[in-house]
Structures are given as structure tokens and as C-alpha cells.
């Protein structure tokens, strides 16, 4: 499979053509190139999805898979052997450290739960691999700082799975609406998620099944009593493994806002919220939360509720840019530009069912996100060839992730406003908040440091 063939497939729609023009400007050709050797850590839903999108767009050879669930690992190995061109079955590992010790991987994909991202990404770049790491990149701010430092020290390309930057209709909105000045002066942004996605319940504690290494799955996080397979969404309901809805969903929309408007670190961050409605289960993440990310002459406000109705069901997970000449609503599914004067513009997301028919039968695939992930992978590969920064470079992923983490820190401290000084890696004039930039790791797992 060549880069040129896949390029032609992408350019069959105008939105995809514009997206490729924006992302593929490197002019890299992968024809007759030796296939990249690929390994995947975390063989669950999105780990496999990312891997299959990479297989679709580049000549790669998947040689290693790693997961502490032997059933999930075996299923992934079979699926990969059916999907990759060589039809070879990858080697399998339950411990990523053994996989990386082989030092035979060009690319490592990380699709594990959030609490593992930092240690695995750092180990992967130390082994000599370029890395595609799912978002959010870390569970605390200092982890993120260490990840950026490791990528730079080892001169590795690290792409973060914030693929909204590679979403065709959002690239079009950025270019044709925002950069074209149709919004005028932008002074406020609302970002939100109203999905009922907060898993809850009270499953009983039970024995760990013999096919699952729960200790390895837990890694640096606290070891909770085992109450069922955690990696089928259940883990996201606990702060032990992530940063709640803000860490999972706000990071996408804040990152997209920053990309569209060319924003860096927020000047000030504050947040309030808690568990206000859905109190009956074990979940300890907020069911209601607001956060404000302050920039000069611009505020970005986040809101999530995992109960009740969305104000606008068509844009239940979205960003809304308010300008003095119009408003832009954007989501993973569409965008709508509503001008003060003139005709509105509506665009839907790009699907590629005909060009990639295997998508249609892939279990749990997000069909609307698949084109974006393919373009994200192409951008990643182009950056590898040029040894340049990809569109979702680790530094950008860190800013978006850390900003969301700081929102949670603010909420924990009663909503007070935080100012993060990245150069000094502390919260200005707030020793209590600075202590919360680092979570303690479980015994046996050293917290990553900035080298």
C-alpha cells in the first residue's frame, strides 16, 4: 500500500481534500519504503481502532501487541493478522516493558487508560520509537512536563490522539470561517459535554479472573478492590485512573478551540462542580462541573452535566465561538455558521464507508471519527519522515491536558483561580495547589521527573 494510493482515496471529497492540503503539505512520499515496525500497548477499543486506521494508510508491519487481559490480547492478535497485508500474527506480551526491551519498534501506539500514559510513553521514546499516545496525555501536570522533556531529549516524534485537528469539516471551518474573518472579533467560547456517559453502579467485589493481570493493569494507580473488568469504560468513572469528564471530553474541545484560535496556555483557570445528582453508585468523578479558562480579551467556558437534557441536542458535545459578526457551532458531527447578516453555512462530517468498507463491520468503530484518525496518522507519519513536529505534538497535548487537570485542582480547592507558571512548574502564590500538580504513585512505580 502506498501513500499516493491512499492520498487519492482521501481526495475524493472536498472537505477531505482541504484537510489533506492542510495536513499533507510536507510532500512526503512513502512509496516503496520499508514498512514501519509497529507495536500497540493497550489492545482495547480505541487502541485497536487507532492501529487499524494506521494499517489503512501506511505500509506498516504490526509485530508486537501488549495487554494484561489475555482474552483481549488474543482477539487483537487475530484481528491484526486478518487486517495487515502480511497476514502475520504479532508477538504478544502482558508487560509492555518486555515488549519495549526488544528495541525493534519504529512506532509505538499507546491506547491504555490514562494513568499509564506517562510511564509508557517515556519508556517508548527511551527505546527509540516514535509514539502515538492517546489523550489525555497524563493524570497529573508534572507527568506531562516529564513527557514533553523525554520526547525532546530523545528527539522522538510524539503525536497525541486529539484528532479534531485532523477532522476534515473542522479543518474547513477553521480555514473558511475563522481564518477568513467571518466571525469578526471573537471574545467568548463555550465548550461543553452533556452526554450521559458517567458509568455508575455498585458491582460486588469478586475474585480476579485468571486471564487478567489486575496488578499490571493498575500499575501506578491505587489498587482498588476488584469489582469486574475495569477496561470496558468502568475505569473512567474513577479519579484513580483519570480526570473525569473534564479530562476525557473537555480536553478535546479545549484543544480544538486553542488550535482554531492559536491559543497557548490559559492565563488563569478556575472550576466548580461536584456530584450533585447521581450519588447512588461508586463513581467518584463529578456529574456536574463548570470551568473557566481565561485568556487576554477572551474567555473559554466549559460545562458538563451527565444528567438532564442538553441545551442544544445537535451540539451536545461541542464548541461555540462567538464573534461580533457571527457564531460558529462545531462538533465531531458537523458545524454551523450563523452570521449576524447573510446566509448561514452548514457542513456535516465526512464518512468514508465506500472507500474503506472494512470500517462498516469493525466492532465499536466511530465511523465519523475514522477519517480524522486516518489523516492524523498521515500527519504523524509525515512528521516522522521530516523529523518535525506533528499537528498534535506532545507539547500541545500537554497544554490542553494540564489545563483540564488544573481545572480539577481548582474545583478540589473550592474554585479558586490558579495561575500556572510552566517555566517554574508551580502554581503562582499557591503552595497547596502546587502540591496537587503531582499525584503519588503506587509503591514500585517511580513518578516520572523532568530530566
N, C-alpha and C positions, 0 to 999 in steps of 0.2 A: 504494500500500500504506500502510495507516495503522497507527499504534502500537496503536490499540484492537483492530483485527482480529488482530494478532499476539499481543496480550495474551490474547485469548480462546483462541487456539490453545495458548498455554503453560499456561493454567489447566485444561486437560483432565486433568491428573494431580495427585494430592495433593501429591507432592514438588515438582513444578513450581510449584504454587500457593503453597506455603510459600516456595519460592525467590523467586518474583516478589514476594511480600509483603515479603520481607526486602530485595530489591534495588530494587523499584519504588516505594518509599514517597515519592518526590519528587512523585508525582501529575502528571507531565509528560505532556501530550498533543501528539502530532506531527501531528494531522490537518490536512490542507491546508497544511502547512508547505512552503516551498520546499525542494526536495531539496538535501541537503548535497553539496558537490562534493568528491570523494574521489580521492586518489592512493595508489598502492601502490608502495613501494620493496622490491624482492625478490620476484620472481614464482615462487618455487619452491613446494614442497609446502605449507608452513604459511602462507606469505604469501597464497596463493590461498585456502586454507581459511578464514583469518580474513576475507578480503574477501567470500567467498561467504556467510558467516554474517551479516555486516553487511548485505549486499544482501537477505537473507531477512527482516530485522526492521525495516528503516527505508527511507523514501523517499530514496535516495541516487542520485547520478549519478557513476559512475566515469569520470573524464575523463583520467587520466594513469596510466601504468604505467612502471616503470623496472626494468631488469635488464641486466647486462653480457653475458648469454647471449641472442643474438638468436633462437635457436630457442625457448627457454623464454619469451621475451618475446612472440613471435608467437603461441604457443599460448595464453598467458594472455589476450592481446587478443581472440582468437577466442572463448574460453570466456566472458569477461566480456560480450561483445556478445550472446551467447546467453542469458546469465543476467539481465542487468539489463533493467528494464522498457522503457527507451527503445530498446533493441537497437543503440545506437550503439557504435562501436568506439573505445576510448580512444586518445589520443595515446600514443606510445611514445618512451622515452628510454633511452640506455645510461648516462647520467651524471645522478645524482639532483640535482646542483647546477643543471643546466639546467632540470630539471623544477620545482624549487622557485623558480627565478628568475622563473617566470611569475606567482607570487604570486596564484594563482587557486584555491587549495585551502582548503577549510574543515577537512578531516580528512586526515591522512597516516597510513597504516599502514606499519609497518616490519617486514618479515619476512626481513631479511638475516641472514647469520651474525653471531655475537656481536661480532666485532672491529669491525664497522661501526656498531653501535647508537648509541654516544655521539655521534659526529660527525653522523650523520644526524638523530637526534632533536633535537639542539641547533639544527641548521640549519633543521629543520622548524618549531620553535617561533619561531625568529627570523623566518621567513617569514610568521608569523601564523596557522599551522594548529594545531589540537588534534591530539594524537598518540596512536595505539595502538601501543605498542612491545613486541615480543616479549621474553620473558625469555631469559637473564639480561640485565639492562639494560646491562651493561658488562663489560669484561675486566680492569679494574683499579679500585681503590677511588676514586681521585681522579676518574676519568671519571664515576663515579656521583655524586659530590659536585657536579661541574660540571653534570650533567644536572638534578639537583634545583634547583640555583640558577638555571639557564636557564628551567626551567618556571615558577618563581616570578617571576623578573624580567619575563618576557613575559606573565605571567598566562594561561598556557595550561593546559588540562586534559590530563594525560598518564595514560593507563591502561596498565598493564603486563599482559602476557599470562599472568599467574598465575591462570588461570581456575578453579582449585579453589575459590576463594572464591565462585564463581558456580555451582558444581556442585550440582544440586538435592538429591541424597541426602546430601551433606556439609553443606549448609546445615541440613538436617533433623537430622543428627547433632549439629551444634553447638548447635542450639536445644533439641532434645528429650532429648539425653543429657548434653552438657557443661554447658550453661547451666541445665538442670533439676537439676543436682547429683547425677545418678545415679552418677557416678564417685566422689563424695566428694572427699577431698583428693588432688590429683594431684601426685606427687613425681618422676615419671620419664616420659620419652617416648623410644621407639625409632623412628627413621626409617631407611628402607633402600631399596636397589635391587639386585636380583640378576639383572637382565636381562643376557643375553649380547649387549650392544649396542656393544661396543668394536670398531669396524672395525679390521682389521689386514691385513697383506699386504705384498708388495714389488713393486708395479707398476713397470714401467720408465719412465724419463724419456722423454718424447715431444714432438713439436712441438705448440705451442698451435694448436687449430683456428681457422680464420679467422672463425667465427661467435661466438667467445668472447673478450672483452676481459679477459684474465687479470690484467693490471696493475690495472685498475679493480676487479675482484673482490677482489684482495688489499688494495688501499687502504693503510691504516696498518699492516698486519701485515707481518712479514718476507716477502720474496718467495722462496718455496720453488721448487725445480726442479719444473716441471710434470710430473705423473705421472698425468694423467687428470682428467676433470671433477670438481672438488672438491665441488660443491654437492649431490651425491647422497650425503649422510651422511659422505663421506670426510673432510670438513674437521673433523668433531667428534672425530676421533682424534688431533688435534694441538693442543698447548697454544698454538701460534702464533695460533690463531683463537678460543680459548675457554678454559674452565677445567675440562675433562674431565667425568667423570660427576658430580662434585660440583657443578660449575657448571650442568650440564644438568638433572640429576634431583633432587639434594638441594635445590636452590633451591625447587622446587615443594613438597616435603614440609616443609621448614623453614618456608616461608611459610604453609602451611596450619596447621601447629602454632601459629605465632605468632598467626594470625588466630583460631583456635579458643580460645586461652588468653589473648588480649590481651597478648602479649609484645612488647617493643621490642627494643633492641639487646642481644645477649648480653653478660654482664659479662666473660666470659673465653672464649677459643676456642683449641683445640689439635687437632692432627691428626697421624696417622701413616699411612704406606702406601707404595706404590710399584708397580713392575712385578715381580710375584712369580712369575707362572706363564706368561703369554702373551708371551714375549720375542722371538719369531722375526721379527715384522714391523716396519714403520716406525713404528707408533704410539708416541707418547711420553706418553700420558696414563696414569694409574695404572689397573691392573686390580684392585687391592685397596686399600681405604682406609677408615679409621675417623676420625671427628671428634667432638669433644665441644663443645657449646655450653652454657656454664654460666650459669644464672640463679640468683637467690636462691631457695633451697629447691626447686630444680628443675634437672634435667639433661636435655638433649636429645642423644641419641647417634645419630650417622649411621654406617652401614656399607654399603659396596658391594663386590661381587665380580662380575666379568664372566666368571666361570668357576664350574663346580661347580653344585650344586643349592641352591635356596632353602630355608631352614628351613620356611617355610610357603608352598607354591606358590600358594595362593589370595591371598596378600598379599606377593607378591614385590617389589612397589614400593608402599610403604605407610608409614603412621604408626600407632603403637600407644601409646595413652595409658593409663598405669597409675594407677589410683586405689585408695584403701583400701576402696572399695565395689564396684569392678568394673574391667573392662578394655574399652577401645574400640579395635577394629581398623578402619582405614579405608583405602580405596584409591580409585582412579578408577572402579572397577567396583562396589564395594559397601561396606557397613560391617556389623560385628558387635559388639554389646554383650554382654559376658559378665559378668553380675553375680555377686558373691560369694553372694548369696541372691536367689532369684527366677528368672523366666523370661528366657532370652536374647532379644535382638531382632536380626533380620537384615533389611537392606534392600539392594536392588540399584539400580544406576544407572538413570536414566530414558533411554529411547530415544524418538525421535520420527519413526520411519520413515513412519508413516501421515500425519502432519501435514506432513512435509517430504519427499515421495517422491523429490525430486531428490537427496537425500543418498545414497540407495542406489546410484546409478550414478556418483557422483562419485569419480574416481580417488583412491586412497590416503586417503580420509577416515577419521578416527577417529569412528565412529558414536557411541560412548559419550561423547565429548567435545563433540560438536556442540551439544547442548542447553546445556551450560555456556558455550560460547563465545557462543551467541546471547544468553544472559542477561548475559554480560559486556559485550557490545556495547550492550545496552539500558541497562545501568548507566552505561556510558561516555557514551551519548547524553543520558541524564538529567542527568549532571554537566555536560555542555556547555551544556544549556539553563539550568541553575541557576547555572552558573559556580561549581561546588562541587567537592569532592574526590571522585573515584570510589572504589570499594571497593578497587581495586588501584592506588592513587595512586603516583606515581613515588617518593615518599619511602619507602613500604612496600616497593616493589620494590628500592629501593637497599639498605635494611637487609638484606633476605634475600639479595640478590646479593653485597653486600660481605662478609657473614658467611661465605658459601661461599668467596669469594676469600681471606679471611683464613685459613680452614682450609687452603687450599693453600699459603699463605705459611708457616704453621706447619709443615706437612709438609716444605717445602723447607728449613726451618731446623732440622730434626731433631726436630720435635714439641713445641717449647717453647710455653708458654702465652702468648697475646697478649691485651692489653687495648687496645682501640681507643678513642681519645678523638675523637669526631666533631667537637666544637667546635674543637679544635686540629688536627684531621686528621693525627694521628700515632699511632703505637703507643707506649704509655707505657713509658718507660725502655728503649726498644729501637730504636736508630738503624738497625740493619741491617734490621729488619722494616719500619720506616718508609720506607726507600728502595725497598722492594718494593711499596709502595702505588701506584706509578706505573710503567707499562711504557714503554719508549722507543718512539715511533712511527717508522715508516719515513720516510726523507728526503722532504720535500714535504708531509707531513701533520703539522700542528701539534697537539700534545696539548691537549685541552680543559682549561681552567682555570676555577676558581670566580671568576665575575665579581663 
